[in-house]
Amino acid sequence: MNAPDLSVELGGLFLKNPVIAASGTFGYGEEFSPLIDINRLGGLVVKGISLKPRAGNSPPRVVETPCGMLNAIGLANIGLDAFIKDKLPKLLKLSTAIIVNIYGHSLPEYGELAGSLKGIPGIAALEVNISCPNVDCGGMAFGTDPDMSARVTDAVAAKADRPVIVKLSPNVTDIRVIARAVEKAGADAISLINTLTGMAVDIEKRAPVLGNVSGGLSGPAIKPVALHMVYQVARSVRIPVIGMGGIMNYRDALEFIMAGASAVQIGTANFVNPGATIDIIEGLYGYCREKRIGRLVDLVGSISLPGRGKKDLMV
Protein backbone atom coordinates (compact mmCIF):
# COMPACT_ATOMS: atom_id res chain seq x y z
CA MET A 1 0.00 0.00 0.00
CA ASN A 2 0.97 3.63 -0.34
CA ALA A 3 2.49 5.47 2.61
CA PRO A 4 -0.21 6.35 5.18
CA ASP A 5 -1.50 9.92 5.03
CA LEU A 6 -1.27 11.46 8.52
CA SER A 7 -2.34 14.97 7.48
CA VAL A 8 -5.27 16.70 9.18
CA GLU A 9 -7.31 19.88 8.75
CA LEU A 10 -8.53 21.81 11.77
CA GLY A 11 -10.95 24.57 10.86
CA GLY A 12 -8.67 26.07 8.23
CA LEU A 13 -5.43 24.98 9.88
CA PHE A 14 -3.63 22.32 7.82
CA LEU A 15 -1.07 20.04 9.51
CA LYS A 16 1.16 17.38 7.96
CA ASN A 17 0.44 15.14 10.94
CA PRO A 18 -1.77 15.41 14.05
CA VAL A 19 1.02 15.68 16.65
CA ILE A 20 1.38 19.12 18.25
CA ALA A 21 3.73 20.19 21.07
CA ALA A 22 1.57 21.66 23.84
CA SER A 23 1.92 25.19 25.17
CA GLY A 24 4.11 25.62 28.25
CA THR A 25 5.93 22.32 27.76
CA PHE A 26 8.00 23.14 24.68
CA GLY A 27 9.12 26.69 25.41
CA TYR A 28 9.47 28.69 22.21
CA GLY A 29 10.77 25.74 20.23
CA GLU A 30 14.46 26.63 20.33
CA GLU A 31 14.85 24.81 23.65
CA PHE A 32 14.14 21.49 21.92
CA SER A 33 15.92 22.17 18.63
CA PRO A 34 19.20 20.47 19.75
CA LEU A 35 17.23 17.35 20.72
CA ILE A 36 14.74 16.69 17.89
CA ASP A 37 13.93 17.78 14.36
CA ILE A 38 11.09 20.19 15.11
CA ASN A 39 10.17 20.34 11.44
CA ARG A 40 8.76 16.83 11.74
CA LEU A 41 6.00 18.00 14.10
CA GLY A 42 2.54 18.75 12.85
CA GLY A 43 2.47 21.89 14.99
CA LEU A 44 4.06 23.71 17.90
CA VAL A 45 2.13 25.80 20.42
CA VAL A 46 4.41 28.39 22.00
CA LYS A 47 4.46 29.27 25.67
CA GLY A 48 1.46 31.45 26.57
CA ILE A 49 1.89 35.11 25.64
CA SER A 50 0.41 38.10 27.48
CA LEU A 51 0.49 41.79 26.59
CA LYS A 52 3.17 42.57 29.18
CA PRO A 53 5.98 40.39 30.59
CA ARG A 54 4.98 38.31 33.58
CA ALA A 55 7.32 36.91 36.23
CA GLY A 56 4.94 34.18 37.34
CA ASN A 57 4.40 32.67 40.78
CA SER A 58 6.86 32.35 43.64
CA PRO A 59 8.77 29.04 43.89
CA PRO A 60 8.51 26.15 44.38
CA ARG A 61 6.55 25.99 41.13
CA VAL A 62 6.74 22.31 40.14
CA VAL A 63 6.26 19.12 42.15
CA GLU A 64 6.17 15.51 40.97
CA THR A 65 3.08 13.48 41.85
CA PRO A 66 2.20 9.81 41.32
CA CYS A 67 1.75 9.41 37.55
CA GLY A 68 2.06 13.11 36.88
CA MET A 69 3.12 16.54 38.05
CA LEU A 70 1.72 19.74 39.53
CA ASN A 71 2.84 23.07 38.15
CA ALA A 72 2.15 26.59 39.32
CA ILE A 73 4.34 28.52 36.89
CA GLY A 74 1.85 31.36 36.87
CA LEU A 75 2.00 31.92 33.10
CA ALA A 76 5.46 33.47 33.25
CA ASN A 77 6.45 34.82 29.83
CA ILE A 78 8.45 37.52 28.05
CA GLY A 79 5.45 39.50 26.82
CA LEU A 80 4.08 40.22 23.35
CA ASP A 81 6.68 42.74 22.15
CA ALA A 82 9.68 40.59 23.09
CA PHE A 83 8.03 37.53 21.57
CA ILE A 84 7.51 39.25 18.23
CA LYS A 85 11.00 40.74 18.23
CA ASP A 86 13.15 37.96 19.69
CA LYS A 87 11.34 34.62 19.37
CA LEU A 88 9.08 34.77 16.34
CA PRO A 89 11.84 35.31 13.72
CA LYS A 90 13.45 32.00 14.74
CA LEU A 91 10.11 30.20 14.72
CA LEU A 92 9.34 31.43 11.22
CA LYS A 93 12.33 29.49 9.90
CA LEU A 94 10.55 26.24 10.78
CA SER A 95 8.27 24.35 8.40
CA THR A 96 5.96 23.15 11.16
CA ALA A 97 2.79 25.08 11.96
CA ILE A 98 3.37 27.76 14.61
CA ILE A 99 0.41 28.28 16.94
CA VAL A 100 0.53 31.22 19.36
CA ASN A 101 -1.14 30.68 22.73
CA ILE A 102 -2.55 33.92 24.17
CA TYR A 103 -4.10 34.84 27.49
CA GLY A 104 -5.43 37.94 29.20
CA HIS A 105 -7.07 38.98 32.43
CA SER A 106 -9.81 41.07 30.82
CA LEU A 107 -11.78 41.00 27.57
CA PRO A 108 -9.93 44.03 26.10
CA GLU A 109 -6.58 42.28 26.69
CA TYR A 110 -7.64 39.26 24.65
CA GLY A 111 -8.86 41.46 21.83
CA GLU A 112 -5.71 43.58 21.86
CA LEU A 113 -3.48 40.50 21.72
CA ALA A 114 -5.36 39.08 18.73
CA GLY A 115 -5.28 42.45 16.98
CA SER A 116 -1.55 42.90 17.60
CA LEU A 117 -0.80 39.55 15.94
CA LYS A 118 -3.01 40.30 12.95
CA GLY A 119 -1.12 40.49 9.67
CA ILE A 120 2.09 38.97 11.04
CA PRO A 121 3.14 36.26 8.57
CA GLY A 122 4.01 32.73 9.60
CA ILE A 123 1.56 32.33 12.48
CA ALA A 124 -0.73 29.43 11.59
CA ALA A 125 -3.35 29.85 14.32
CA LEU A 126 -4.11 31.33 17.73
CA GLU A 127 -4.85 29.18 20.77
CA VAL A 128 -6.86 31.03 23.41
CA ASN A 129 -6.29 30.09 27.05
CA ILE A 130 -9.56 30.81 28.87
CA SER A 131 -8.45 29.28 32.18
CA CYS A 132 -7.16 32.67 33.37
CA PRO A 133 -8.77 34.70 36.18
CA ASN A 134 -11.00 37.55 35.07
CA VAL A 135 -9.93 40.59 37.09
CA ASP A 136 -13.20 42.35 36.30
CA CYS A 137 -15.25 39.54 37.86
CA GLY A 138 -13.43 38.93 41.13
CA GLY A 139 -10.91 36.43 39.78
CA MET A 140 -13.34 33.86 38.39
CA ALA A 141 -11.74 31.98 35.51
CA PHE A 142 -13.20 32.92 32.12
CA GLY A 143 -13.46 29.28 31.12
CA THR A 144 -15.75 28.23 33.96
CA ASP A 145 -18.68 30.31 32.70
CA PRO A 146 -20.30 29.75 29.26
CA ASP A 147 -21.12 33.41 28.73
CA MET A 148 -17.62 34.65 29.60
CA SER A 149 -16.06 31.88 27.50
CA ALA A 150 -18.15 32.99 24.55
CA ARG A 151 -17.30 36.65 25.06
CA VAL A 152 -13.56 35.93 25.08
CA THR A 153 -13.92 33.84 21.94
CA ASP A 154 -15.88 36.58 20.21
CA ALA A 155 -13.33 39.24 21.23
CA VAL A 156 -10.48 37.22 19.71
CA ALA A 157 -12.36 36.03 16.61
CA ALA A 158 -13.38 39.61 15.81
CA LYS A 159 -9.72 40.69 15.61
CA ALA A 160 -8.02 37.52 14.36
CA ASP A 161 -7.10 36.86 10.74
CA ARG A 162 -6.29 33.17 11.20
CA PRO A 163 -7.98 30.13 12.82
CA VAL A 164 -8.93 30.49 16.48
CA ILE A 165 -8.56 27.48 18.77
CA VAL A 166 -10.11 27.80 22.24
CA LYS A 167 -8.46 25.76 25.01
CA LEU A 168 -10.98 24.55 27.57
CA SER A 169 -10.61 24.12 31.32
CA PRO A 170 -11.74 20.79 32.82
CA ASN A 171 -12.63 22.47 36.12
CA VAL A 172 -16.32 22.79 35.23
CA THR A 173 -19.54 20.88 35.84
CA ASP A 174 -20.31 20.12 32.18
CA ILE A 175 -17.59 20.87 29.63
CA ARG A 176 -20.02 20.34 26.74
CA VAL A 177 -21.87 23.54 27.65
CA ILE A 178 -18.64 25.54 27.43
CA ALA A 179 -17.68 23.86 24.16
CA ARG A 180 -20.98 24.70 22.51
CA ALA A 181 -20.75 28.29 23.75
CA VAL A 182 -17.32 28.92 22.21
CA GLU A 183 -18.32 27.18 18.99
CA LYS A 184 -21.32 29.48 18.64
CA ALA A 185 -19.10 32.50 19.40
CA GLY A 186 -16.78 31.78 16.48
CA ALA A 187 -14.14 29.24 17.52
CA ASP A 188 -12.69 27.32 14.57
CA ALA A 189 -11.49 24.44 16.77
CA ILE A 190 -11.36 23.42 20.42
CA SER A 191 -8.44 22.02 22.41
CA LEU A 192 -8.89 20.20 25.72
CA ILE A 193 -8.14 19.61 28.44
CA ASN A 194 -6.09 22.14 30.33
CA THR A 195 -4.76 21.01 33.71
CA LEU A 196 -6.92 19.93 36.65
CA THR A 197 -6.57 21.94 39.85
CA GLY A 198 -4.69 20.16 42.65
CA MET A 199 -2.21 20.57 45.51
CA ALA A 200 0.45 18.75 47.52
CA VAL A 201 1.36 19.05 51.22
CA ASP A 202 4.77 18.79 52.90
CA ILE A 203 3.93 16.85 56.07
CA GLU A 204 7.22 17.81 57.77
CA LYS A 205 6.66 21.52 57.29
CA ARG A 206 2.87 21.22 57.50
CA ALA A 207 2.66 23.51 54.51
CA PRO A 208 1.74 23.37 50.83
CA VAL A 209 4.62 22.25 48.63
CA LEU A 210 3.86 24.81 45.93
CA GLY A 211 4.48 28.47 46.60
CA ASN A 212 1.10 29.21 45.05
CA VAL A 213 -0.61 26.54 47.26
CA SER A 214 -2.44 24.99 44.29
CA GLY A 215 -1.35 24.16 40.77
CA GLY A 216 -2.32 22.37 37.59
CA LEU A 217 -2.20 18.57 37.55
CA SER A 218 -1.01 16.98 34.30
CA GLY A 219 0.44 13.69 33.10
CA PRO A 220 -0.89 10.11 32.86
CA ALA A 221 -2.98 10.54 36.03
CA ILE A 222 -5.45 12.78 34.19
CA LYS A 223 -5.68 10.77 30.97
CA PRO A 224 -9.00 8.98 31.73
CA VAL A 225 -10.65 12.30 32.63
CA ALA A 226 -9.25 14.03 29.56
CA LEU A 227 -10.23 11.17 27.27
CA HIS A 228 -13.83 11.19 28.47
CA MET A 229 -14.12 14.97 28.10
CA VAL A 230 -12.73 14.82 24.57
CA TYR A 231 -15.23 12.07 23.81
CA GLN A 232 -18.07 14.20 25.16
CA VAL A 233 -17.07 17.40 23.38
CA ALA A 234 -16.39 15.72 20.02
CA ARG A 235 -20.01 14.56 20.02
CA SER A 236 -21.37 17.93 21.08
CA VAL A 237 -19.83 20.28 18.51
CA ARG A 238 -19.28 20.35 14.75
CA ILE A 239 -15.84 21.98 14.82
CA PRO A 240 -12.63 19.91 15.15
CA VAL A 241 -11.33 18.86 18.55
CA ILE A 242 -7.68 18.66 19.63
CA GLY A 243 -7.16 16.25 22.52
CA MET A 244 -4.56 16.40 25.29
CA GLY A 245 -4.03 15.17 28.81
CA GLY A 246 -1.59 12.44 29.78
CA ILE A 247 -0.63 11.32 26.27
CA MET A 248 2.72 9.56 26.64
CA ASN A 249 2.91 7.33 23.55
CA TYR A 250 1.23 6.62 20.22
CA ARG A 251 -1.27 4.21 21.77
CA ASP A 252 -2.50 6.98 24.08
CA ALA A 253 -2.74 9.29 21.07
CA LEU A 254 -4.81 6.72 19.19
CA GLU A 255 -7.26 6.49 22.08
CA PHE A 256 -7.90 10.22 21.83
CA ILE A 257 -8.20 10.08 18.05
CA MET A 258 -10.65 7.18 18.15
CA ALA A 259 -12.62 9.04 20.84
CA GLY A 260 -13.08 11.96 18.44
CA ALA A 261 -9.93 14.12 18.45
CA SER A 262 -8.68 15.18 15.02
CA ALA A 263 -5.25 16.00 16.48
CA VAL A 264 -3.40 15.66 19.79
CA GLN A 265 -1.12 17.81 21.89
CA ILE A 266 1.79 16.38 23.83
CA GLY A 267 2.71 18.09 27.10
CA THR A 268 4.13 16.45 30.22
CA ALA A 269 5.64 13.63 28.14
CA ASN A 270 8.15 16.16 26.77
CA PHE A 271 9.69 16.47 30.24
CA VAL A 272 10.11 12.71 30.57
CA ASN A 273 11.21 12.05 27.00
CA PRO A 274 12.23 15.04 24.85
CA GLY A 275 11.68 12.88 21.78
CA ALA A 276 8.12 11.87 22.74
CA THR A 277 6.50 13.83 19.91
CA ILE A 278 8.67 12.15 17.27
CA ASP A 279 8.11 8.71 18.82
CA ILE A 280 4.35 9.28 18.65
CA ILE A 281 4.45 10.37 15.01
CA GLU A 282 6.43 7.26 14.11
CA GLY A 283 4.10 5.09 16.17
CA LEU A 284 1.01 6.45 14.40
CA TYR A 285 2.67 5.89 11.03
CA GLY A 286 3.62 2.33 11.94
CA TYR A 287 0.14 1.53 13.26
CA CYS A 288 -1.49 2.75 10.06
CA ARG A 289 0.91 0.71 7.92
CA GLU A 290 0.38 -2.41 10.01
CA LYS A 291 -3.42 -2.07 9.93
CA ARG A 292 -3.41 -0.98 6.27
CA ILE A 293 -5.12 2.31 7.07
CA GLY A 294 -4.54 4.77 4.22
CA ARG A 295 -5.65 7.93 6.04
CA LEU A 296 -5.38 8.61 9.75
CA VAL A 297 -8.48 10.83 9.61
CA ASP A 298 -10.54 7.68 9.04
CA LEU A 299 -9.81 6.73 12.65
CA VAL A 300 -11.23 9.96 14.12
CA GLY A 301 -14.26 9.17 16.27
CA SER A 302 -14.22 5.56 15.12
CA ILE A 303 -15.02 3.82 18.41
CA SER A 304 -18.28 1.91 18.66
CA LEU A 305 -19.99 -0.68 20.83
CA PRO A 306 -21.59 -3.94 19.63
CA GLY A 307 -25.06 -3.26 18.31
CA ARG A 308 -24.80 0.51 18.70
CA GLY A 309 -23.76 3.30 16.38
CA LYS A 310 -21.01 5.81 17.08
CA LYS A 311 -23.48 8.59 17.89
CA ASP A 312 -25.50 6.41 20.24
CA LEU A 313 -22.74 5.85 22.77
CA MET A 314 -23.24 7.07 26.32
CA VAL A 315 -21.74 10.49 27.03
N, C-alpha and C positions, 0 to 999 in steps of 0.2 A: 504494500500500500504506500501511498504518498506520505510524506512527513506530516504528522498531525499539525493542525492549525490551532495555535493557542491564542490567537488574537481575540480581543473583545472590544465592544463599543459601549460606552457609558454616557448616555445622554449627550452625545456630541464629542465626547472624549474618546479617542481611539488609542488603544494600547496593543503592543505586539504580543504581550502575554498578560495574564491577570494578576501577576505578583507585584505588589506595591510595598515599598518600605514605609512604615507608619511614622507619622509625625512624632517628634520628641525622642525617637529611638535611633535615628539615623543622622542626627545633627543637620548640617547643611550639605551633606553628601561627601564633602572633601575628607571628612574624618574616616570614611570607609574606603576611599579610593586606593590606598595602598594594599587593601586586603582583598577586594573583589573587583570585577569588571562591572561597574555600575551601569554601563550601557546595555547590559543584558537584562536589566530590570524592566518590567512593564511601566512602572512609574515610581516616583520618589516624592513623598510629602515632606517638605522641610519643617523644621522646628517652628512652632507657632510664633507668628509675628504680630506685634502690637504697634500702635502708632509711635509710642515712645519706648526707649529701652527700659527693661524691667529686671531688677536684681533677683527677684524670686524670694522664696521663703528662707528662714534661718535654718542652718543645719542642726542635727542630721536631717538629710532629705531623702534618703533611700534606706530601706531595710528589707532583707530577704525574709520571705515567709515560706511555709511549706507549699511547694508547687507554684511558687510565684514570687512577687515582690510588691512592696508598697513604695510609692514615690510621692513626695510632696515638694517637687521642684518649684512650684509656684509660677510656672509659665515664664521663667527667666529667658530673656532674649535680647538681641542687640538693637531692636527697634526697626521700623520701616525704612528710614533713610539709610542706615548702615547696611541693611540687607540689600537694598537696591544698588548701593555703591560698591560694597565689598564682596558680597556673596553671590549675587545673581549673575554677574559676568562669568564666573567660573561654572555655574550651573548650566548656563546657556551653551557651553561647549559640549554638553552631553547629548546623546541621541535618545535618552529615555525621557518620558513625559515628566515635566516638573510641575508639581502641584503645590501651591502656596497655602498653608494653613494660616488662617487669620482669627483673631479674637479681639473683643472689646468689652468694655464694662458699661457701655450705654449704646443705644441705637445709633446715634450720630457717629460714634467711633467705628462701628461696623461699616456704615455707609461710606465714611471717609476713607477707610482702608481699601474698600473695593474700588472706589473712584480713583485713588492714588495709583493703583495697579493697572488701571484701564489703559490700553494702548501700548503697554510694555510688551515687546515681542518675546516669545520663547516660553511664556507661562501657559501651560496647557489647561489648567483649571484652578479654581479656588475651593479650598475645603474650609467650611465655617464651623468653628468650635463654639457650640452654644451651651457648653457646660460651665461657662464663666458666671460669676456673680454680677447681677444687675445693680449697680450702685444707686440707681433711681428708684429701686423697689426694695430697699432694705437688705440687699445682698442675696436675694433669691436667685438661683441659677436660671438663666434664660430658658434652658432646655427642659426644665421641669414643668413648664406651663405651655399648653398648646398655643395660646394667643401670643405670648411673648416669642415663642419659637417661630411662629409664622411672621411676626413683625420683623425679627432679625433677618429671616430669609428674604422677605420682601425688600428690606433696606439694601441688602447686598445685591440681589438680583436686579434691582433698579439701576445700579451703578456698574455692574459687571459686564464685560464684553467677552466672556468665556464661560464654559460650564461651571455651575455652582453645585458643589457637593456639601450637604449638611451633615455634620457628625453628631450623632445622637448620644445622649446620656442614658445609661441603664437605670439610673436612680429615680425611677418613676413608677407609678402604679400600672399603667398600660402604655407601653412604648408605641403601640399601633396608632394611638390617638395623636401622638406627637408626629409620627411619620406622615400620617395623612394631612396634618396641618401644614407641614413644611412643603409637601408635594403641592398642595393647593396654592401655596404662597409663591411658587416658582422654582423650587429646587429641581435640578436636572438629575440628581442622583442622591442617594443617602448612604452614609457610612456608619457602621455600628458594630460593636459598642465601644464607647469610651470606658474608662476605668470605673470600677465599683468603689464606693467609699468604704474605707476600713481603717483600722488602727492597730498598733502593737504596744505592749506595756513592758517596761523593764522592771521586773519584780524585785531586783536589788535596790534600785533607786526609787521604786514606787512612783514611777513617772512614765509618761508616754515616751516611746523611743524616738518618734519624729518630732522635730522642733515645731512643726505646725499642728501637732496632736494627731490629726487624721491625714490620710493620703489616699491615693488611687491604687486599688489592687488590680494587678494584671498578671498574665502568665497562665499556665495550664489550669490553675485552680478555677478560673472563670470561664473556661471553654464551654461547659455544658449550658451555662446561663446565656452566654453570647450566642451559641448555636441556636438555642430555642428562640431568642429574640430576633435573630436574622430570619429564621423560619417564619415567625409571625409576621414580620414586616414585609417580607418578600411576597406574602399572600394578601397584603393589605394595600399595596400601592402598585402603580403601573410603571413607575420609574425604576431604573436599575439600583441594585443594592450591592454595596461593598461590605464584606464581612471581615471582622477582626475580633480577637479575644482568645489568647492562648494557643494560637496556631504555631506549632513547633516543627512540623514536617509536612510532606506533601499529602499524607493521608488525612491529617487534620484539615488541610486546605480543601481536599475533595469533599469532606463532610459539609463544609460551609457552602461549597458550590452546589452540591446535590440538594442542600436545604434551600437554595434559592439565590445565593450570592453570585453575581456575575464576575466579581473579582474579589481578591482578598488582600488585606494589609498585614504585614508581619512586624511585630513590635518587640516584645520582651525577648523573643528568640534571638534577636540580633545581639543581645548582651551575652548570651550563652554561647552562641556560634555565629561569628561575624559573617560566615558564608551561608547562613540559613536560607536567605532569599534565593540564592543560586541553586542550592540543594533542592528547594521546593520546585523551582522551575524545571529542573532536570527530572525530578520525580513525577511531575505532572506529564511531561513529555513521554517518559518511559511508560507510565500507566496507559496513556492513550495508544501508544504503539502496541503494547501487550494486548490490550482489549480491542484493538482495531477500531478505535474511535477517531474519525477523521477530523472532527471539530470539537474542541473543548466546550463550546457554548451549548452543545447538545446535552451536556450533563447538568446544566443549570436548572435547578428545581426538579430534578428527575426522580426524587424519592417517591415511593408509593407503598401502599400496604395491600396485601392480598384482598381482592374483591372490592377495592376502593380506588377512586381516581385521585390524582394529585391534589386537586382542589377540595377534595372532601375530607382531607386529613384533619385531625383535631388540632386546634391552635390554642 
